[in-house]
Amino acid sequence: MLPAASDAAPPRWRVCGQRGRHRPHNGVPDPAEIVAQHDIPNDAGYPVSEEILLVWTMLATHQEQFKGRGIRVNAVSTGPVETPILQQFRDVLGDERVNSNVDAVGRAGTPDDITPAILFLCSDAARWINGTNLATDGGLEAAVTATTNAF
């Protein structure tokens, strides 16, 4: 049985939008400044920074500097990827948390898993995609959403 709508966590993009409403929208926000101003703990710094940039992506699509020049603005959110930053995540979040994310999708991604999504967004095939976050995470966002909402 699915949880009642009031019990379900709101979609991530909606939470990002709600948070973004409270920030000035001139240029790219400085995630480090926001983390410091709001006393956000280290383990939440990356996700909060990511949310800030996702909100900026949505807002930037309507800014004249991009829209007026026909520039589309999109984001790609990855799950755990075998790059040097993965060790930094382990240092900050701990092996247990990182391993649970890897286990949820079966393996850590590789740069070769992410590259086609970026190339697609840069191609003419994506000409009508603008202001979007493409989760390129092996299904991690779906797994987290399903677990959070108990379905």
N, C-alpha and C positions, 0 to 999 in steps of 0.2 A: 504494500500500500504506500502510495506517495504521501509525503508530509503535506499538511495544509499549506497553502500559499503563504500564509503569515509565518509559518515555521521555517520555511526554506530560506537559505541565505540568498541575498540578492546577487544577480550576476556580477562578476568582477568589474566589468566595464561600468556598471551602474554605480558601484561603490566609488570607482575612480572619478566618475563625473560629479558625484556628490562632494567629494573632497576637493575637486578642482574648482568648484564654484566659489570657494572661499579664498582663492589666490588671485593676485593680479596676473594678467595674461600678456604682459609685454615681454616677448622673447622667450627663450628657454629658461624655465625656472632652475634655480641652483639647488639640486637635491641635498647637498651637504649643508646648505644654509637652513633648509626646512628641517632636516634631521636635527640640527643643533637647536633651532628655535623651539622645537616641540619635544625635546628631550627623548628622542626615539632611540631605543636600545640598539646595540650593534646588530643583533640577529634580525631586527626588523628594518634596518637601513636599506638593504638592497630591495626588498619588495616595495617599500614606500617610494624609493627612487624610481623603480620601474613604473609604479602607478602614476607618479608625477609625469613621467615622459609619455605614458599612454594618454593621459588627459591632454598634454601639450599636442600630441599627434592629432587628436580630434579637433582641437581649437585651431591649430595651424592650417588645417585645410581651408579655413574660411578667412585667413589673413591675406590681405592684398598682395603681400610680397611673394606668396606662393600661388594663390588662386589666380591673380592677375597675370601671372607668367605661365600658367598652365602646368604648374609643378604639383604633382600629387605627393601627399605625405602619408606614409604608412609605417607601421612598426612590425617587427618580427620578435615574438617572445619565444625563447627556447626553454626547454627543460634542461636537465643536467647534460652538459656536453663535454667530451674529453678534450679540454683545453686547459691551459695553465690556471685559469680562474677557478676551475673545479676544486683544486687544492685549497684555495682561499675560502671557498664556501665550506669546505670541511673544517678549516681552522676556526671559522666564525660560528657555523651552525652545528658542527659536530658530525662525526661519521654516521651516527644513527639516523639523523634527519636526512642527510644526503643519500644514504643507502636506501632509505624508505622511498625517496623519490625515484631513484634508479630502479628499485624493485617494482614500483607501481607501473612502470612502462617496459620492464624487461631488460633494459640495458641503458647505459648512457649513450647519448647521441654522439655523432662525430660532425666535424665541419662539413663533410660531404653530405650529411643529412639535411643541413640547414641551407647550404648554398642554392639548391634548386628553388627553394621558396623565395629567396631574395631575387634570384634571376627572374622568376616569374613576375614578381611585383614590379621589377624594372622593365618588363617587356610590354609590348603593345597589347598582349593578351589580357593584361590587367588594367587597361586604359580606363575602366569604369570603377575601379577600386580606389577609394580615397578616404582617408581618415580611419583606416581599419587597422586592427591588430591581428596579425595572422599568427595564431598559436602554432608553433612548429616545435612541439614538445613531446612527440611520441604518444600523446594522449594524457599527459600529466594533468592538464587543466580539467579534463573530463573526469579523471580519477578523483581528483581533489573535490570537484563539485559533487560527484556522486556520493563520495564518502561524507562530505559535509551535510548533504541533504538527505542522507540515508536512503538512497535509491540505487 
